[in-house]
Structure formats: structure tokens, C-alpha cells
Amino acid sequence: MNPILVEVYRNQVLESFHRGVICIVNPKNEVVFSMGDVQQICYPRSAMKLLQVIPLLTNGGVERFQFTLEEIAVMCGSHNAEAEHLRVVNSILHKVGLTPADLNCGPQYPSSKKDANALIKADIKPQHIHNNCSGKHAGMLATCVLMNWPVTDYINPNHPLQLAIKEVCATLYEYPTENMVTALDGCSAPIFSVPVINQAIAYKNLVSNHHLPQPIQQACKIIVDAVSAYPFMVAGSKRYCTDMMQVTAPKIIGKTGAEGIFCMTFTEQQLGVCIKIDDGKMLPQYNVAQAIVQAS
């Protein structure tokens, strides 16, 4: 049983507690701090987004479409669907000759309550572009256009795009594809199961990657630069990922994932971090992440 990482008190009475795993690795993939079972297998969920954009970057997508760091950042994000997020996602689609109708992430009310309420008051149904993963999906579509792959079924696990993403994930996670179980994320795109320690290794590899092919090294630098320069695109107003990186980037960058995942990299120390809360609650992962940030 994993240790209790977070306790919640109400008027000095323990009301709830949350078990989980913490794993921090150094540039040699050595575990320098851990709590719980670092070999525990789980899905990175949206923390995988920083890896899913790599095929676009390694194949010359930035040069072909003149993508900005702001656009790369929203491809890595789980955004609130605030006006600025929608502007940037629309810009990506316009550059590749597609429209929001080509997105297959599913309609979803904006994560921002203010923007969700605005749609309800205007009697407007949510669209695919309001989905918090629409930036990632726009990036996936851009890769398909770049590589002349079909855009209609790009979320099929056997689509060339998803197979390319899986190979990149195997490289960054340093974990074989044959050991990965493929499932569907909340936005219907494929997601792959990976041990906690390998999720920490992947975030370390974003900044300590001389053993990886040069195109991947360059892609990782673009990703780190993008989310550091535009943390608002990664999440939005009143969101921990954005608030944290507005203070800590580029020294520390981090990305949340559903079901209690939070991954970080300490760019100067070249450390990778993965946090997994066993019960899937989201708030405890931020409590743990903040404790690590404050202790650094």
C-alpha cells in the first residue's frame, strides 16, 4: 500500500487522506527521492501532451507552418477555453487549412466557469474547440497535414500519427511499446500505460537528452521554451499549472494529468518528477507538487 501523501483537516479533525507515489530521478535515471511504488503502472493522461507534439516538431512542422511558441504551448495544454485559447487554436487550424469542424476531441463546455456560463446564457452549445484538449488535437491535425496522412480518423490507435506518437513516447519514457497498454483518453485520443518512474524519466528527458536523436533534442527545447514563455496557454486563469509556471518557469515546468497525475522537470538540476495520487483526486497532486516546489 502506498503511503499517505496528503491529509485534509477540517477544524483540526482529519477528514480525508490520499495515498500515492512520488518519484524524482536525476540525469542518470537514478531515483533520488521516492515515496510509494515507483514501478506502479498508470496512464500519464494529459501530462503526455508535451510528448504528443514531438512528431510535429521533429518533422519540420514549425518551419512549414511558421508556428509560434504560443501555438506550440497550447498544443501542450489542457486549456480553459478562454477567448485567448480559442484564438490560438483557431490560428493553428487556419495555418494548416482546416477548421474546428475537423477536430475529433468532442464537444465540451469550457473548463472556465465564466466562459461556460457565457455559452449557457447565450444558448450556445459547446463545440469541439471548447474541449480542453483542442490545442493538442489541432497539433495532431497539423502533423497529419504535414505528413500527408488522413485527417478524418487521426485518433484511431492504428493511424500513422498515433503509431508515430507511440514510438516517440517509448523513446522519451524509455519504455518499450510492447509493454504499453493503449486506452482512450478523455478526448478520445490514444493514451499509453507507463510506470511512474518512466514518467519521471520522460520529463527529465525534456532537458537532459544528449543520448536522444538530435531532432528530438531540438523538439524538447522548443517545448520547454514554449510552455515557459506562455504558461497561460497550458491551462489558464486560476489553474495551478499556469500559476506555478508564471512564477517558476523556465527553472521549473509542470503539467497536470487527470486521475491524480502531475509531472515536472527542474531544468537547471535536470530532474524529472512524477506524482500519482491513487484515488485520482486532483487537488492532492497540486498539494504535493507545491510542497516539492517549495522544498527545492
Salt bridges, closest charged atoms under 4 A:
GLU15 OE1 - ARG10 NE 2.92
GLU70 OE2 - ARG87 NH2 2.98
GLU71 OE1 - LYS95 NZ 2.87
GLU84 OE1 - ARG87 NH2 2.86
ASP153 OD1 - HIS159 NE2 3.75
GLU174 OE2 - HIS211 NE2 3.05
ASP185 OD1 - ARG45 NE 2.63
ASP225 OD2 - LYS221 NZ 2.74
ASP279 OD2 - HIS18 ND1 2.59
